[in-house]
């Protein structure tokens, strides 16, 4: 991921800087998470309002099994994307992706940009299959993943417990990384005449 930071232009002309997470970003991530709608916060796979989670080994920017990117406008976090390799020998060829975008920056193509950046970074990592776990209530996330090429595999009943103790079903979606990258690349090329991705 040595090509970062990169300045990228969203559909409406706003510019964001995309770069890997670093240890000094803890407060930025906390501020970002507390500005998400409450229902979205409780459905996050990683509770980034909890400083213990942010300081855990899985969020270590030096960890070789995690690709983590921030999109920033100035000092404001616009979005966050992470691809974490599965930990066991039998599933090391798989990675779990999570993308969260601030409400202020939605419908500008930012989630798609962040996914493309993550896919590109992971191509040489040995990850072959990307999985996404989505709480079934998150209809917008399901639609976005489907547009990118993810397929719905199965529903895990009561798989997610939110901070209030309520259980939610989780939809498991997946696709091959090579297919996701090719579909993203084709999309980028189809809009490159009107959407300047990079300065």
C-alpha positions as CSV (number, residue, x, y, z in Angstrom):
1,X,0.0,0.0,0.0
2,X,2.9,2.3,-0.7
3,X,1.0,4.4,-3.2
4,X,-0.8,6.4,-0.5
5,X,-1.9,9.0,0.4
6,X,-4.0,9.6,-2.7
7,X,-6.4,12.5,-3.4
8,X,-9.6,11.3,-5.1
9,X,-12.5,13.2,-6.4
10,X,-16.1,12.2,-5.7
11,X,-19.0,12.5,-8.1
12,X,-20.0,16.0,-6.8
13,X,-16.5,17.3,-7.1
14,X,-15.6,17.1,-3.4
15,X,-12.1,15.8,-2.8
16,X,-11.0,13.3,-0.2
17,X,-7.6,12.0,0.8
18,X,-7.3,8.2,1.1
19,X,-4.6,6.7,3.2
20,X,-4.0,3.8,5.6
21,X,-5.0,4.0,9.2
22,X,-2.2,5.0,11.6
23,X,-2.0,5.0,15.4
24,X,-2.8,8.7,15.7
25,X,-6.3,8.2,14.1
26,X,-7.9,6.8,17.3
27,X,-9.7,10.0,18.2
28,X,-10.8,10.6,14.5
29,X,-12.3,7.1,14.4
30,X,-14.2,7.7,17.7
31,X,-15.6,11.0,16.4
32,X,-16.6,9.4,13.1
33,X,-18.4,6.5,14.9
34,X,-20.3,8.8,17.2
35,X,-21.6,10.8,14.2
36,X,-23.2,7.7,12.6
37,X,-26.9,7.2,13.1
38,X,-27.5,5.3,16.3
39,X,-29.1,2.2,14.5
40,X,-26.0,2.0,12.3
41,X,-23.7,2.3,15.2
42,X,-25.3,-0.6,17.1
43,X,-25.1,-2.8,13.9
44,X,-21.3,-2.2,13.3
45,X,-19.3,-5.4,13.4
46,X,-16.5,-3.6,15.2
47,X,-17.7,-1.2,18.0
48,X,-15.3,1.6,17.2
49,X,-16.9,3.7,19.9
50,X,-15.1,1.4,22.3
51,X,-11.4,2.4,22.7
52,X,-10.5,-1.2,23.7
53,X,-11.6,-2.3,20.2
54,X,-9.7,0.4,18.5
55,X,-6.5,-0.5,20.5
56,X,-6.9,-4.3,19.8
57,X,-4.4,-6.2,17.6
58,X,-7.0,-6.5,14.8
59,X,-6.8,-2.7,14.4
60,X,-3.0,-2.5,14.4
61,X,-2.0,-0.7,11.2
62,X,1.2,-2.7,11.1
63,X,-0.7,-6.1,11.0
64,X,0.0,-7.8,7.8
65,X,-3.4,-9.5,7.6
66,X,-5.5,-6.3,7.6
67,X,-5.9,-3.6,4.9
68,X,-7.4,-0.6,6.5
69,X,-8.1,2.7,4.7
70,X,-9.5,6.1,5.8
71,X,-11.0,8.7,3.5
72,X,-10.6,12.2,4.9
73,X,-11.8,15.6,4.0
74,X,-9.4,17.8,6.0
75,X,-9.5,16.3,9.5
76,X,-13.0,14.8,9.0
77,X,-13.3,11.1,8.4
78,X,-15.6,10.6,5.4
79,X,-15.3,6.8,5.2
80,X,-13.5,3.7,6.5
81,X,-12.8,0.4,4.7
82,X,-11.2,-2.7,6.1
83,X,-10.3,-6.1,4.6
84,X,-9.2,-8.6,7.2
85,X,-7.7,-12.0,6.2
86,X,-9.4,-14.9,7.8
87,X,-7.1,-16.4,10.5
88,X,-7.1,-20.1,10.1
89,X,-5.0,-22.2,7.6
90,X,-8.2,-23.6,5.9
91,X,-9.6,-20.1,5.2
92,X,-6.5,-17.9,4.8
93,X,-7.5,-17.5,1.1
94,X,-10.5,-15.5,2.3
95,X,-10.9,-11.9,3.6
96,X,-13.8,-10.2,5.3
97,X,-14.6,-6.7,4.1
98,X,-16.3,-3.9,5.9
99,X,-17.0,-0.4,4.6
100,X,-18.7,2.5,6.5
101,X,-19.4,5.9,5.1
102,X,-20.4,9.1,6.9
103,X,-24.0,10.1,6.1
104,X,-22.6,13.4,4.8
105,X,-20.6,11.6,2.1
106,X,-23.1,9.1,0.9
107,X,-24.4,8.8,-2.7
108,X,-21.2,10.3,-4.0
109,X,-19.5,7.0,-4.9
110,X,-17.2,6.9,-1.9
111,X,-18.1,3.4,-0.7
112,X,-17.4,2.1,-4.3
113,X,-14.1,4.0,-4.4
114,X,-13.0,2.6,-1.0
115,X,-13.8,-0.9,-2.1
116,X,-11.9,-0.5,-5.3
117,X,-8.9,0.7,-3.4
118,X,-9.1,-2.3,-1.0
119,X,-9.6,-4.8,-3.8
120,X,-6.5,-3.4,-5.6
121,X,-4.4,-3.5,-2.5
122,X,-5.4,-7.1,-1.8
123,X,-4.8,-8.5,-5.3
124,X,-1.2,-9.5,-4.5
125,X,-1.9,-10.7,-0.9
126,X,-3.1,-14.2,-1.7
127,X,-6.7,-13.5,-0.8
128,X,-8.9,-15.1,-3.4
129,X,-12.4,-14.7,-2.0
130,X,-14.0,-11.7,-0.3
131,X,-16.9,-12.1,2.2
132,X,-19.2,-9.6,3.7
133,X,-21.5,-10.0,6.7
134,X,-24.5,-7.7,6.6
135,X,-27.3,-7.4,9.2
136,X,-30.4,-8.1,7.2
137,X,-31.9,-4.8,8.2
138,X,-29.1,-3.0,6.3
139,X,-30.9,-2.9,2.9
140,X,-28.8,-0.2,1.4
141,X,-25.6,-2.1,2.2
142,X,-27.1,-5.3,0.6
143,X,-28.0,-3.4,-2.6
144,X,-24.6,-1.8,-2.8
145,X,-22.8,-5.1,-2.4
146,X,-25.0,-6.8,-5.0
147,X,-24.2,-4.0,-7.5
148,X,-20.5,-4.7,-6.9
149,X,-20.9,-8.4,-7.7
150,X,-21.5,-10.0,-4.3
151,X,-23.9,-12.9,-4.1
152,X,-26.1,-13.8,-1.2
153,X,-24.9,-17.1,0.3
154,X,-26.9,-17.8,3.5
155,X,-28.6,-16.2,6.5
156,X,-27.1,-16.8,9.9
157,X,-30.1,-16.6,12.4
158,X,-29.5,-14.4,15.5
159,X,-25.8,-14.1,14.6
160,X,-25.4,-10.5,15.7
161,X,-26.1,-9.2,19.2
162,X,-26.2,-5.4,19.4
163,X,-25.1,-3.5,22.6
164,X,-28.7,-3.5,23.8
165,X,-28.8,-7.3,23.7
166,X,-31.1,-7.6,20.7
167,X,-30.3,-10.4,18.2
168,X,-30.2,-9.8,14.5
169,X,-30.0,-12.2,11.5
170,X,-26.8,-11.8,9.4
171,X,-26.7,-12.2,5.7
172,X,-23.4,-13.8,4.4
173,X,-22.4,-12.5,1.0
174,X,-19.3,-13.4,-1.1
175,X,-17.5,-13.2,-4.4
176,X,-14.1,-14.0,-5.9
177,X,-11.6,-11.1,-5.5
178,X,-10.6,-11.3,-9.2
179,X,-14.2,-10.9,-10.3
180,X,-14.9,-8.0,-7.9
181,X,-11.8,-6.2,-9.2
182,X,-12.7,-6.7,-12.8
183,X,-16.3,-5.5,-12.3
184,X,-15.0,-2.5,-10.4
185,X,-12.4,-1.7,-13.1
186,X,-15.1,-1.9,-15.8
187,X,-17.3,0.4,-13.9
188,X,-14.5,2.9,-13.4
189,X,-13.7,2.9,-17.1
190,X,-17.4,3.3,-18.0
191,X,-17.6,6.6,-16.0
192,X,-14.0,7.9,-16.3
193,X,-15.1,10.4,-18.9
194,X,-17.3,12.2,-16.4
195,X,-16.0,11.2,-13.0
196,X,-12.3,12.2,-12.3
197,X,-11.2,9.5,-9.8
198,X,-7.8,10.9,-9.2
199,X,-6.0,14.2,-9.6
